[in-house]
Amino acid sequence: MKTIIIPIPITYLPEGYYLVTSDVLPGLIAQGNNIDETIEIAEDVARNLISIELEENRREALETDPESTYLLDIHVPIPVSV
């Protein structure tokens, strides 16, 4: 298992919800009604984005070396200062 730390800014918007984006992980955008919900959604989005990237890398590796396989379970803690 590998842990990846992704810094995320949480912005409160005048419309009444919180927004998360990340310069470190392009495509990570999440919004929620409160900070906890927003972090939970951001974690799910981050896991999915990383999983997609790993799967694409795995496919490329298998195309060049059919014997290479691996399993990677990732937990993505996203620290936030409030």
C-alpha positions, 0 to 999 in steps of 0.5 A: 500500500502506498500513501500519497499526500495531496495538499488541497486548498478549500475555498468557501464560496458565496453560493454557500458551498466549499470547493477543492481543487489541486495544482498537484493532481490535475482534474481534482475538483470537488464541492460540498455543503460542508468541509467534511463532505468536501474532503470526503468527495475530494478523497474519492475523486483523488483515488479515482484519478490516481487509479485511472493513471495507474491502470493506464501505466499498467497497460503500457507496462503490459504492452512492453512486458506481458510478465509485469503485473502488480496490485497497488492499494492506495489510501489518499489522506488529504490534510487540511488546516481549518 
